[in-house]
Amino acid sequence: MSSIAGQISARNTLAASGDTILTLNNPTAAASNSEVEPIASNSEPVSGDSKPGGNPSPSESPSAPPHPVTFRVSSQHLIQASPVFKAALTGHWKEGTVTENGSYEISAEEWDAEAMHMVLSLIHCRTKDTPRTISLDILVKIAVIVDYYQLHETLHFFTTLWIDALRPSVPAVTYSEDVMPWIFVSWVFKDAPIFATVTKLAIEESPGKLSTNTTLPIPEMVFRRINAKREGALLLLGMYLVGLKRNLLSGAIGCSFECRSLLLGALTKHMDDDGVSETGIIAAAKDRSLNAVVSRVKNMRSPSRDWHPLHASPRGSGSMSRTAGSRSTAPASVLGANNTVLRTAGSSFLSGSPTTNPHANGSSSFFDATGITSCEISLSSLMESYIQIGFQEISGLEFYDAEFLV
């Protein structure tokens, strides 16, 4: 495999009798790792470094803007392929002008020359030597052009072919620099499975709030929904922590004053160490992924059972010992009565549009019906049980959300 960038010259002919000259100003250089199978090019070679598109001479500044690249094309092919080209050629757009001899001139800015060559080749049905596999980098550059000129239907066959070839490399577990490009590509070409996979990964593994500071033209609504679902999950997690704290204070959980005090002290320290308050869990997760925050909560340490009254050695007549009446039911087995509450609240928060906080006005509806008073409970096992239920509805974004309908 080799790059086709070297086969693109300053003047390229894709339609020998074409009546249109498309000038690409300030073309971006093809990425060095953007490798594809060779593609034939009917380019008009330009000799000499002084001509547009030639190699820069030693006297030229490395920061000088690249020379324009032109393509001789057919106006009818462009009109049939793209409503944007149609408007430029038949309307009064500044991008399109008519010369004295009746031919057309169209200008474009800052597209990748290699990607533009491939797109125009496909518009002119030059498919024989079109590569069947391309890199993600080139696919992204083609997607930018397709999205701008509305060429989705025209290039559907090849874009589907390219995406399917790259599908095994779509990140699904580890957050990487490929996530944002795949969000953009799957959005442009409406690939629902990939879009759901990479947006779910962004929700769960993005190290902090997803930034809109990207050169990719991803709609703001996509960022908004991803961040809303992430923050909704964090708010839900905060509700669990605050709910547990309030129930320890009220005596709804724990078998005795000593038991509740030990758990409450440990929980308070964990929340303080992580900078979590009743309203500050999102701020505390500023530079952490959602899954990292959840993992820390699920692995909270509880006080040693040696300190617990029902496990400690007798210290006189006033000491406590395990009795037949003490509750020892594990948390996971007594959550049934609260499943509906958890699922409803979880669904609301994880949808990205949180509504009512069940703990408002001191309510402890998450924990009231559990009947957990066992000495066997720990902070980690208790939180893990609630997280497992409340977070099971986390999913990526779908195109069928009302906000995404166009």
N, C-alpha and C positions, 0 to 999 in steps of 0.2 A: 504494500500500500504506500502511496506517495501523495503529496499534496498537489492540488491542481493550481495553487496560487501562482506558481511559476509559469503556467501556460496562459495566464491572463495578461494581455498587453494593454497599451494605452488606448488602442482602437480595436474593437471586437465586432465581428459581423455575425449575427445570428439569423439574419434574413438578407440574402444577397440583393434582392430587389426591394428591400425595406425602405419605407418612406419616412422613417422616424429615427432621429438620433437622440438617444437617452444619455445624458451626461451625468456621471456620478462625481460630484464634487466632494473633496475631503474624504475619500474612501478610507475606511479603517483597514489596517493591515491584518491579514489573516493570521490567526494564532499559530504559533510554531508547533503546537501539539494537535492541530486540527488536520488529521490525516484521513484521506478517503481514497477509494480506488481511482485510478487514472480516468479522466474524462477527456474526450476529444474536443479540441477547441478550434473553431474556424476564426482564428485571430489574425489580424493584419499586423505582422511584425513591424516593430519600429526599431531602427538601428541608430546607434549613437546615444550617448548619455544626455545630450542636450535636449532631446525630444521628450514630450510628456510621457511619463510611464517608464522611462529608462532608469537605469541604476544611477543613483546620485553620485556626482563627482566628488572628489576629496574636498573641494572648496565649499561644497554645500553644507549648510548647517544641519546637524542631525535633527533639530527641532522644526525644520522647515515643513510646512504642510504638504501632504502628498499631492502629486499631480492628478488632475481629473482623469477619469477613465470613461470612455465612450462606448456605446453599444448601438450598432445599426440594427433596428428591429422593425417589425410590422405593426402599424397602428391598429389594424383590424384584429390582430392577435391580442394586443393589449386591451382593446375595447371589450372583446369577448371574454377575456379572462378576469378583468378587474373593474368594478364600478368606480374606483378611484382613478385609474388610468382613463376610463371613459370620460369622467368629468374633466380631467386635465386636457384631453384631446378635443373634446367637443364643447367645452364650456369656456369660461374666461379666467381660468386659473393662472396665477403667475408662473406655475411650474411648467406650463405648456404654451408655446408660441408657434406661429405659422410663418415660414420663410417666404421669400418672394417667389420661389419656384414651386410653392405649394406643399413642400415637405414640412414635417413637424419637428420641433425640438422640445425635449422634456428635460427638466433638471431634477436631480435627487441629491440628498445630502447625507453624507456620513454613514451610508450603509457599508457593510463588508463587501468588498469587490468580489471575492470568491463566492459568497452566498448569493449575491446579486446575479452573477453569471449563471449559477445553477438554476435559480428561479426563472430567469429569462429563457434559458434553454428549454425548460419544461413547458413554459408558456408557448414556445414555438415548436413543441412536439419533438424536440431533439432528445429522445429518450434512450436511444440505443447505447450510448456511452455514459449515461447518467449512472453514478455510483449507487449500488444497492445498499451499501452500508456507509455511514458517516459518523463522525464523533459527536458527542453531546455538544461540544462547543460550536461546531458548525450548525447543528440542528437548532440551537438557540438563535443564532444569527439569521437563519432562514425563517424561524418563527417570528422574529421581529418584523421582517419584510412582509411575510404572509399576513400578519396581523394588521399592518399599516395599510397595505393595498387590498385587503380583503380577498385573498387568494385561496381561502380554505378549500373550496370545492375543486378548484382547478388543480391543486397539488395534493388532493386527498390521497390518491393511490400511493404516491411516493412517500409522503409524510407518514402514512400508516406503516409502510414497509420499513422506514428508518426507525420509527418508534418501537416496532415489534422486535427489531434486531437489538435494540438497546434495552428492552424491557427487563432482562435478567439483571441489569446493573442498577436498576432503580433502588435507591437507599430505602430500607424499611426498618432497620434496627438502630443504626448509628448515625447521628446527625453529622453531616459533612457539608462541604462547600457545594456539593451537587444538589442539595435540597432545593435551594431557590431556583436554579435553572429548571429543575423538573417541575416545580410548581408552575413556572411560567409556561413551559412547553405543554404540560397537560391542560393548562387553562386555555391556551390558544387553540389547541387541537381537540379540546373537549374529551380527553381520555379520562373517563370517570374513575376507573380502578386506580390509575397512577395518581390522579389528583387526590383521591381519598387517602391513599397510602402516605404520600409525602406531606400532606397537610396534617395528618394524624401525628406523624413523626415530628413535625414542627411544633405542634401543640405540646407534645410530651417531652421533647428533648432539646428544644431551642434554649440556649443558655441565656435566659432572660426574655424580655419582650421582643417580639420580632420587629426589626427595624425596617422602615420604609426607605431607608437610605440605600437604594440599589439602582443600578443603571438599567435594570430590566423594567419594562413598562407593565408591571403587574398592577392590576386595579387595586385601589386603596381598600375597597370592600373586602378583598381577600385577606389583607393584613388585619383589617378590623375584626373579621370573624375569627381568625386564628387566635389573635390576642384576647378576644372576648371569651373564647372557650377555655383558654389557658387560665385567665384570671378567674373565670367562673369556677374552675376546678380548685384553684387556690383558695377562693372564698369558702368553698364547701369544706375544704380541709381545715380552714380556720374555724369554721362553725363546729366541727367535730372537737377540735382542741378546746375551744371555749366551752362547749357543751359538757365535755368531760370535767373540766375544771369546776364548773358550776355545780355539777352533780356530786363531785367530791365535797364541795363546800356545803351543799345542802344535805348530805348524808344519803343520797339516793344510791350511791355506789360505795362498797366497802363494808366490812363486817363490824368495824369498831372505830372509835376515835383515833386510835393509834394507826390502824390500817389506812384510814383515809388521809391522815396527816402525812404519813410516809409517802403515799402515792402523790398527794398534792404537792409536797415539797419537791419531789423528783420532776413532776410535770412542769412546775413553775420554773425550775432551773433550766430544763430543756428549752422552754419557750424563751427565756431570757437569753440563754446562750446563742440562740438562733435569731435573736432580734424580733421575735414574734409577739405581737400584742393582740388585743381583741380586734383591732382595726388595721394592724400593720403587717399581715402575712405576705401581701403582694410586694410591699417594699422590701421585706426580708428576703424575698425570692428574686430580687432584681437581677442578680448575676448567676442564678441557678436555674436549671431546668425543672420542669414540673416533676418529673420522675425522681430527680435528685432530692427534691424537698419531700416527696412522699416517702422515699427510702429512709430519710433521716427520721421521719415521724414513726415509721413502722419499726425502726430499730432503737427507739428510745429505751434507755436503761431504766429498770425499776430497782428499788432498794432490795438488798439481799433479804431473802426470807428468814434468815437468822434473826433479823430484827423484828420480824412480825410476831405479835403476841401469840398466835396459834402455832408458831413454829419454834419459838424461843424456849430455852430450858426454863423449868419452873423456878421462880424466884420468890418463894414464900407463898403464903395462902392467897395473896391477891393476884398471883399470876394467872394467865389464861392458858388453856390447853384446848386441843381440838375436841369438839363435842359432836355427838351424833346429829345434833340439829344444825350444824354449820353447813352453809351452802357451798357446794364444790362444782357446780355446773360450769363447764367451759363457756366462754363468751359466745363462740360461734354457734352454739346450740340453743341459745336463748334469745336470738335476734329476730325470730320469726314475727313477733308481734309488732316490730318496728320496721319490717321490710318495706311496707307500703309508704311510710313516712320518708324513709331513706331514699327509695326509688324516686318518689315524686320530687323531693327537694334536689336530689342529684340530677335528675333529668332537667329540671329548671335551670340549675346553675351551669351544667355542662353544655347546655344548648347555646350558651353565650349570652343569655338574657335573663340573669338572675332576678327573682321576684321578691318573695317574702323570706325573711330570716326567721326560721322556727324558734330561735332563741330570743327573739325580741320580747321585751317585758319580762325577762327572767324565765321564759318557758324552757323546759328541758325535755321537749317531746321526743328527741332522739333516744333518750335513755330511760324515760319513765317506765316503759313497759318491759324492760329487759330483766329486771329482778336480779341483776348481778350484784351479789354481796359476798362472793366467794373470796377466800384467802388465796385461791389459786390464780387469780387474775394478775395481769401485768399490764403496764402501759402499752407495750408493743403489741401484745396479743389482742388487747381491746381495740386499739386503733386499727390494727390490720383487719379485724373483722368488719369494722365500719367502712374502711376504705374499699375493701373487696366488694361490698354491696353498693356503696354510693358511687364508685368510680367505674363500674362495669359498663356504663353507657358512653364512655369516651370514644369518639370516632372522628374520622377526618371529615372534611367538608364535602358536600354533595352539590352538584349543579342544579338539583331540583329544589333547593332552598328558595323561598320566595324572593329573597334579596338578590339571587343570582339570575333570575329570569330576565330576559331581555326581549 
